[in-house]
Amino acid sequence: MIGYIFYSSSGEVEEVHGEPKLMWIPFGILSSLTLIIGLMGYWFGEVLHDIFKEYFTNVLRIPLTASAHTSTSLTQLIVPSSSIIMLLIAGAPAYTFYISHKADSWKIVGGNKALRLLHNILWNRWYIDKFYRMTFVRGLHLSRPIVQRYVEDSIDSSLNIGVPKLFAAMYSGLRRIQTGVASINILYILIFLTSMVIVILAVI
């Protein structure tokens, strides 16, 4: 992308405003930090290797075998080799398309159905936005009548209508058994308290 901006032929892209040398400073700092962090990985790997080696041999008393050393050496060879291969795989097309301009990337992508499909998927950000809108926005909007009918209306009927009716029925029932005689009222209270004690003792 840097090469595409600064080494494009005239008229292919709009002229970049500002001093190109000034633009190279943050890119140089970023590249240097990336290289330094990448090289620190080898040192950090050696530190972790020594820590686990000491832990396994001195704490867990597990002897190191020859296969462990072989696996470590193979890993040290595979990691940089994979990095170099990935750099070549990505760097060669980038140089060809955006710096030397020996080939047109859009012609290659447009002439292949599979690459065009992959381009559409990446260009539309894996269709995450469409999936989000279809699922959470339109989906919730379409489910609103169902939720209102079977959830909200049920809760509203149970709490705002059912609970007051329940207390009204209890009040009517109490009024029917209310005789106005004090001794009978005290008997009701004793029966209630006795029932509560029996229930508590049964639970305990």
Backbone as numpy.savetxt, mean C-alpha at the origin, in Angstrom:
# Nx Ny Nz CAx CAy CAz Cx Cy Cz
17.08 10.74 -20.46 16.26 11.94 -20.46 17.12 13.20 -20.46
18.26 13.17 -19.75 19.17 14.32 -19.77 19.69 14.54 -21.18
20.10 13.44 -21.83 20.58 13.56 -23.20 19.50 14.04 -24.15
18.29 13.61 -23.92 17.18 14.02 -24.78 16.96 15.53 -24.67
17.17 16.08 -23.50 16.94 17.52 -23.30 18.07 18.34 -23.91
19.33 17.94 -23.65 20.45 18.79 -24.01 21.09 18.45 -25.36
20.82 17.26 -25.89 21.46 16.86 -27.13 20.47 16.61 -28.25
19.25 17.03 -28.12 18.28 16.86 -29.19 18.60 17.80 -30.33
18.22 17.38 -31.51 18.43 18.25 -32.66 17.49 19.44 -32.59
17.87 20.54 -33.22 17.09 21.77 -33.14 15.72 21.56 -33.77
14.71 22.08 -33.13 13.36 21.97 -33.63 12.64 20.72 -33.17
13.37 19.73 -32.61 12.72 18.50 -32.17 11.98 18.71 -30.87
12.58 19.48 -29.97 11.94 19.85 -28.73 12.11 21.34 -28.53
11.35 21.88 -27.63 11.48 23.29 -27.35 12.80 23.58 -26.66
13.32 24.76 -26.91 14.61 25.14 -26.34 14.48 25.25 -24.82
15.45 24.71 -24.13 15.43 24.73 -22.68 15.94 26.07 -22.19
15.19 26.69 -21.31 15.60 27.98 -20.76 16.55 27.76 -19.60
17.51 28.66 -19.46 18.48 28.54 -18.38 19.82 28.04 -18.90
20.79 28.08 -18.04 22.15 27.67 -18.38 22.31 26.17 -18.25
22.69 25.44 -19.33 22.84 23.97 -19.23 23.85 23.54 -18.18
24.95 24.28 -18.03 25.96 23.90 -17.04 25.39 23.94 -15.63
24.51 24.88 -15.39 23.89 24.96 -14.07 22.99 23.75 -13.82
22.36 23.27 -14.87 21.50 22.10 -14.72 22.29 20.83 -14.43
23.55 20.80 -14.87 24.35 19.60 -14.65 24.77 19.44 -13.19
24.76 20.53 -12.42 25.22 20.46 -11.03 24.34 19.53 -10.20
23.01 19.72 -10.14 22.19 18.79 -9.33 22.22 17.36 -9.86
22.30 17.21 -11.22 22.38 15.86 -11.76 23.70 15.20 -11.38
24.78 15.99 -11.37 26.07 15.43 -10.96 26.08 15.03 -9.50
25.47 15.86 -8.65 25.39 15.53 -7.22 24.57 14.27 -7.01
23.43 14.18 -7.71 22.57 13.00 -7.57 23.28 11.74 -8.05
23.98 11.84 -9.18 24.70 10.68 -9.69 25.82 10.26 -8.75
26.53 11.24 -8.19 27.62 10.93 -7.27 27.09 10.25 -6.01
26.00 10.78 -5.47 25.42 10.17 -4.27 24.93 8.75 -4.56
24.35 8.56 -5.74 23.90 7.21 -6.11 25.07 6.25 -6.18
26.18 6.69 -6.77 27.37 5.85 -6.88 27.96 5.55 -5.51
28.03 6.58 -4.65 28.60 6.39 -3.31 27.75 5.42 -2.49
26.43 5.61 -2.54 25.54 4.71 -1.79 25.65 3.29 -2.31
25.77 3.15 -3.64 25.92 1.82 -4.21 27.20 1.14 -3.77
28.31 1.90 -3.73 29.58 1.32 -3.29 29.57 1.01 -1.80
28.81 1.80 -1.02 28.71 1.52 0.41 28.01 0.20 0.68
27.23 -0.29 -0.29 26.55 -1.55 -0.10 27.50 -2.70 0.12
28.66 -2.68 -0.56 29.64 -3.75 -0.36 30.20 -3.71 1.06
30.51 -2.51 1.54 31.03 -2.39 2.91 29.96 -2.80 3.92
28.72 -2.38 3.69 27.64 -2.74 4.61 27.40 -4.24 4.59
27.52 -4.85 3.41 27.36 -6.30 3.34 28.42 -7.04 4.12
29.66 -6.55 4.06 30.73 -7.18 4.83 30.48 -7.03 6.33
29.98 -5.87 6.74 29.67 -5.65 8.15 28.59 -6.61 8.62
27.52 -6.76 7.84 26.47 -7.71 8.21 26.99 -9.14 8.23
27.85 -9.47 7.29 28.42 -10.82 7.25 29.21 -11.11 8.52
30.03 -10.16 8.95 30.83 -10.36 10.17 29.94 -10.45 11.41
28.87 -9.63 11.45 27.97 -9.65 12.61 27.28 -11.01 12.72
26.71 -11.49 11.62 26.02 -12.78 11.66 26.99 -13.94 11.87
28.19 -13.81 11.34 29.18 -14.86 11.54 29.52 -14.99 13.01
29.73 -13.84 13.67 30.03 -13.88 15.10 28.85 -14.41 15.90
27.62 -14.04 15.49 26.42 -14.47 16.22 26.23 -15.98 16.09
26.39 -16.50 14.90 26.17 -17.94 14.68 27.25 -18.79 15.35
28.50 -18.33 15.28 29.59 -19.16 15.80 29.75 -19.04 17.31
29.62 -17.83 17.86 29.89 -17.62 19.28 28.64 -17.72 20.16
27.50 -17.30 19.64 26.27 -17.31 20.44 25.49 -18.60 20.23
25.18 -18.91 18.98 24.40 -20.11 18.68 25.24 -21.38 18.59
26.56 -21.22 18.54 27.48 -22.36 18.46 27.22 -23.20 17.20
26.95 -22.52 16.09 26.74 -23.21 14.82 28.00 -23.04 13.98
28.68 -24.11 13.64 29.90 -23.97 12.84 29.57 -23.61 11.40
30.42 -22.78 10.80 30.25 -22.40 9.41 30.81 -23.49 8.51
30.06 -23.84 7.48 30.49 -24.88 6.55 31.10 -24.25 5.30
31.68 -25.09 4.49 32.31 -24.60 3.26 31.27 -24.08 2.28
30.06 -24.67 2.32 29.02 -24.23 1.39 28.59 -22.79 1.67
28.67 -22.37 2.93 28.31 -20.99 3.26 29.28 -20.03 2.62
30.60 -20.34 2.65 31.58 -19.48 2.02 31.39 -19.46 0.51
31.06 -20.62 -0.06 30.83 -20.68 -1.50 29.63 -19.83 -1.91
28.56 -19.91 -1.12 27.37 -19.12 -1.41 27.65 -17.63 -1.30
28.45 -17.24 -0.30 28.79 -15.83 -0.14 29.61 -15.33 -1.31
30.60 -16.11 -1.74 31.43 -15.71 -2.87 30.60 -15.61 -4.14
29.68 -16.55 -4.34 28.82 -16.51 -5.51 27.91 -15.29 -5.49
27.42 -14.92 -4.31 26.58 -13.73 -4.19 27.36 -12.48 -4.53
28.60 -12.40 -4.07 29.43 -11.24 -4.38 29.71 -11.12 -5.86
29.66 -12.22 -6.58 29.87 -12.19 -8.03 28.58 -11.88 -8.78
27.46 -12.40 -8.29 26.19 -12.23 -8.99 25.69 -10.79 -8.90
25.83 -10.17 -7.73 25.26 -8.83 -7.53 25.86 -7.80 -8.48
27.20 -7.64 -8.54 27.73 -6.65 -9.49 27.49 -7.03 -10.94
27.53 -8.34 -11.24 27.27 -8.77 -12.62 25.85 -8.41 -13.04
24.89 -8.63 -12.16 23.50 -8.27 -12.47 23.35 -6.77 -12.65
24.05 -5.99 -11.83 23.97 -4.54 -11.96 24.52 -4.08 -13.30
25.64 -4.65 -13.71 26.24 -4.28 -15.00 25.33 -4.68 -16.16
24.73 -5.86 -16.07 23.82 -6.31 -17.13 22.60 -5.40 -17.22
22.02 -5.04 -16.07 20.87 -4.15 -16.07 21.24 -2.77 -16.62
22.46 -2.30 -16.31 22.92 -1.01 -16.82 23.04 -1.04 -18.33
23.58 -2.13 -18.87 23.71 -2.26 -20.32 22.35 -2.38 -20.99
21.45 -3.16 -20.37 20.12 -3.34 -20.96 19.37 -2.01 -21.03
19.49 -1.19 -19.98 18.79 0.09 -19.98 19.57 1.19 -20.68
20.92 1.14 -20.57 21.73 2.22 -21.12 21.84 2.21 -22.62
21.93 1.03 -23.21 22.08 0.95 -24.67 20.87 1.52 -25.41
19.64 1.11 -25.07 18.49 1.74 -25.75 18.36 3.23 -25.45
18.67 3.64 -24.21 18.56 5.05 -23.87 19.52 5.89 -24.70
20.74 5.41 -24.87 21.71 6.14 -25.69 21.28 6.16 -27.15
20.76 5.03 -27.64 20.35 4.94 -29.05 19.17 5.86 -29.35
18.20 5.91 -28.44 16.98 6.67 -28.70 17.12 8.15 -28.38
17.74 8.49 -27.25 17.66 9.85 -26.73 18.94 10.67 -26.87
20.07 10.04 -27.14 21.32 10.79 -27.27 21.82 10.77 -28.71
22.04 9.59 -29.25 22.54 9.52 -30.64 21.43 9.66 -31.67
20.18 9.37 -31.29 19.02 9.48 -32.18 19.17 8.62 -33.43
19.75 7.45 -33.27 19.88 6.53 -34.40 18.59 5.77 -34.66
17.67 5.80 -33.75 16.39 5.12 -33.92 15.30 5.94 -33.25
14.09 5.75 -33.72 12.93 6.45 -33.18 12.15 5.48 -32.29
12.12 5.80 -31.01 11.46 4.89 -30.06 9.96 4.77 -30.34
9.34 5.88 -30.75 7.90 5.83 -30.97 7.53 4.97 -32.17
8.38 4.95 -33.19 8.11 4.09 -34.34 8.18 2.62 -33.95
9.14 2.29 -33.09 9.26 0.90 -32.65 8.07 0.50 -31.79
7.68 1.40 -30.88 6.54 1.10 -30.01 5.24 1.05 -30.80
5.06 2.02 -31.71 3.83 2.06 -32.49 3.69 0.93 -33.48
4.80 0.33 -33.90 4.74 -0.75 -34.86 4.57 -2.12 -34.26
4.52 -2.21 -32.94 4.39 -3.51 -32.27 3.19 -3.45 -31.34
2.26 -4.41 -31.51 1.04 -4.40 -30.70 1.33 -4.61 -29.22
2.26 -5.53 -28.92 2.57 -5.81 -27.52 3.20 -4.60 -26.84
4.15 -3.95 -27.54 4.78 -2.75 -26.97 3.78 -1.61 -26.86
2.89 -1.50 -27.83 1.87 -0.45 -27.77 0.93 -0.68 -26.59
0.56 -1.93 -26.35 -0.28 -2.25 -25.20 0.44 -1.93 -23.90
1.73 -2.31 -23.82 2.51 -2.00 -22.62 2.65 -0.50 -22.42
2.83 0.24 -23.52 2.92 1.70 -23.43 1.63 2.30 -22.90
0.49 1.79 -23.39 -0.80 2.31 -22.90 -0.99 2.04 -21.41
-0.57 0.86 -20.97 -0.70 0.53 -19.55 0.16 1.45 -18.70
1.42 1.66 -19.12 2.31 2.53 -18.36 1.88 3.99 -18.46
1.42 4.40 -19.64 1.01 5.79 -19.84 -0.21 6.13 -18.98
-1.10 5.18 -18.84 -2.30 5.38 -18.02 -2.09 4.98 -16.56
-0.84 4.88 -16.16 -0.47 4.58 -14.76 -1.14 3.30 -14.28
-1.01 2.26 -15.08 -1.55 0.94 -14.74 -3.07 0.99 -14.54
-3.72 2.03 -15.05 -5.16 2.20 -14.92 -5.61 2.23 -13.46
-4.70 2.68 -12.59 -5.03 2.77 -11.17 -6.13 3.80 -10.94
-6.04 4.93 -11.66 -7.04 5.98 -11.47 -8.42 5.50 -11.91
-8.49 4.81 -13.06 -9.79 4.29 -13.52 -10.33 3.23 -12.57
-9.44 2.38 -12.08 -9.89 1.36 -11.13 -10.41 2.01 -9.85
-9.71 3.05 -9.38 -10.14 3.75 -8.16 -11.51 4.39 -8.36
-11.69 5.05 -9.51 -12.97 5.71 -9.76 -14.11 4.70 -9.93
-13.84 3.61 -10.67 -14.89 2.61 -10.88 -15.26 1.91 -9.58
-14.25 1.64 -8.73 -14.50 0.86 -7.52 -15.03 1.72 -6.39
-14.32 2.79 -6.06 -14.63 3.54 -4.85 -15.59 4.71 -5.10
-15.51 5.33 -6.28 -16.37 6.48 -6.54 -17.71 6.02 -7.12
-17.65 5.42 -8.32 -18.90 4.98 -8.94 -19.51 3.79 -8.20
-18.64 2.90 -7.68 -19.16 1.75 -6.96 -19.93 2.15 -5.72
-19.37 3.06 -4.94 -20.08 3.53 -3.75 -21.34 4.32 -4.11
-21.24 5.08 -5.22 -22.42 5.85 -5.63 -23.55 4.92 -6.06
-23.22 3.84 -6.78 -24.25 2.90 -7.21 -24.81 2.09 -6.05
-23.98 1.84 -5.04 -24.45 1.06 -3.90 -25.20 1.89 -2.87
-25.28 3.20 -3.09 -25.94 4.08 -2.12 -27.40 3.70 -1.87
-28.23 3.46 -2.91 -29.64 3.09 -2.63 -29.76 1.78 -1.86
-28.90 0.81 -2.19 -28.96 -0.48 -1.49 -28.58 -0.30 -0.02
-27.51 0.46 0.23 -27.08 0.70 1.61 -28.15 1.46 2.37
-28.76 2.44 1.71 -29.80 3.22 2.39 -31.01 2.35 2.73
-31.38 1.46 1.81 -32.59 0.66 2.02 -32.39 -0.42 3.07
-31.26 -1.14 2.97 -31.10 -2.32 3.82 -30.25 -2.06 5.07
-29.52 -0.96 5.11 -28.66 -0.69 6.26 -29.15 0.53 7.02
-29.17 1.68 6.34 -29.53 2.91 7.04 -30.98 2.90 7.50
-31.88 2.48 6.59 -33.30 2.44 6.99 -33.55 1.44 8.11
-32.84 0.30 8.07 -33.01 -0.69 9.14 -32.53 -0.15 10.48
-31.36 0.50 10.46 -30.84 1.08 11.70 -31.76 2.19 12.20
-32.23 3.02 11.26 -33.12 4.12 11.64 -34.41 3.59 12.25
-34.98 2.54 11.64 -36.22 1.96 12.17 -36.00 1.31 13.53
-34.85 0.66 13.68 -34.59 -0.04 14.95 -34.34 0.93 16.09
-33.52 1.94 15.86 -33.14 2.84 16.95 -34.15 3.95 17.17
-34.52 4.63 16.09 -35.37 5.81 16.24 -36.85 5.47 16.39
-37.26 4.30 15.92 -38.67 3.91 16.02 -38.86 2.73 16.97
-38.00 1.72 16.82 -38.16 0.51 17.63 -37.92 0.73 19.11
-36.86 1.47 19.46 -36.54 1.70 20.88 -37.64 2.49 21.58
-38.12 3.61 21.01 -39.24 4.31 21.68 -40.49 3.44 21.82
-40.79 2.62 20.78 -41.96 1.74 20.89 -41.77 0.70 22.00
-40.53 0.22 22.16 -40.26 -0.76 23.21 -40.51 -0.16 24.58
-40.00 1.04 24.81 -40.21 1.68 26.12 -41.68 2.04 26.32
-42.36 2.41 25.24 -43.80 2.70 25.37 -44.57 1.44 25.74
-44.20 0.30 25.14 -44.87 -0.96 25.49 -44.57 -1.36 26.93
-43.32 -1.17 27.37 -42.98 -1.48 28.76 -43.76 -0.59 29.72
-43.88 0.68 29.35 -44.63 1.60 30.21 -46.10 1.18 30.30
-46.68 0.78 29.15 -48.08 0.35 29.16 -48.25 -0.92 29.98
-47.29 -1.85 29.86 -47.37 -3.08 30.64 -47.28 -2.82 32.13
-46.39 -1.91 32.52 -46.27 -1.59 33.94 -47.54 -0.91 34.46
-48.15 -0.11 33.64 -49.38 0.56 34.08 -50.52 -0.44 34.26
-50.51 -1.51 33.46 -51.58 -2.50 33.58 -51.47 -3.29 34.88
-50.21 -3.57 35.28 -50.07 -4.33 36.52 -50.01 -3.42 37.74
-50.06 -2.13 37.52 -50.04 -1.19 38.63 -51.43 -1.16 39.28
-51.47 -1.56 40.56 -52.76 -1.62 41.29 -52.99 -0.43 42.19
-51.93 0.26 42.55 -52.06 1.37 43.48 -51.97 0.97 44.92
-51.88 -0.37 45.19 -51.76 -0.86 46.56 -50.28 -0.98 46.88
-49.84 -0.38 48.00 -48.41 -0.33 48.33 -47.84 -1.71 48.57
-48.60 -2.58 49.24 -48.09 -3.91 49.56 -47.83 -4.73 48.29
-48.71 -4.59 47.31 -48.52 -5.32 46.04 -47.32 -4.76 45.28
-47.14 -3.45 45.31 -45.98 -2.84 44.64 -44.67 -3.32 45.27
-44.65 -3.40 46.61 -43.45 -3.90 47.29 -43.21 -5.36 46.94
-44.30 -6.13 46.78 -44.16 -7.53 46.38 -43.52 -7.65 44.99
-43.93 -6.77 44.08 -43.32 -6.76 42.75 -41.81 -6.48 42.84
-41.44 -5.52 43.68 -40.03 -5.18 43.84 -39.25 -6.36 44.40
-39.81 -7.04 45.39 -39.14 -8.20 45.98 -38.98 -9.33 44.96
-40.02 -9.53 44.16 -39.92 -10.57 43.12 -38.81 -10.23 42.12
-38.73 -8.96 41.75 -37.69 -8.53 40.80 -36.30 -8.70 41.38
-36.11 -8.27 42.64 -34.80 -8.40 43.28 -34.42 -9.86 43.47
-35.39 -10.69 43.85 -35.12 -12.12 44.02 -34.70 -12.75 42.69
-35.37 -12.37 41.63 -35.02 -12.90 40.30 -33.61 -12.49 39.91
-33.23 -11.23 40.19 -31.89 -10.77 39.87 -30.84 -11.53 40.64
-31.10 -11.79 41.94 -30.15 -12.55 42.76 -29.99 -13.97 42.24
-31.10 -14.60 41.86 -31.03 -15.97 41.31 -30.22 -16.00 40.02
-30.43 -15.02 39.16 -29.68 -14.97 37.89 -28.19 -14.78 38.15
-27.84 -13.88 39.08 -26.43 -13.63 39.39 -25.78 -14.87 39.97
-26.46 -15.55 40.90 -25.91 -16.77 41.49 -25.77 -17.88 40.45
-26.70 -17.95 39.51 -26.61 -18.97 38.46 -25.43 -18.71 37.54
-25.16 -17.45 37.27 -24.02 -17.10 36.40 -22.70 -17.36 37.11
-22.64 -16.98 38.39 -21.40 -17.19 39.15 -21.15 -18.67 39.37
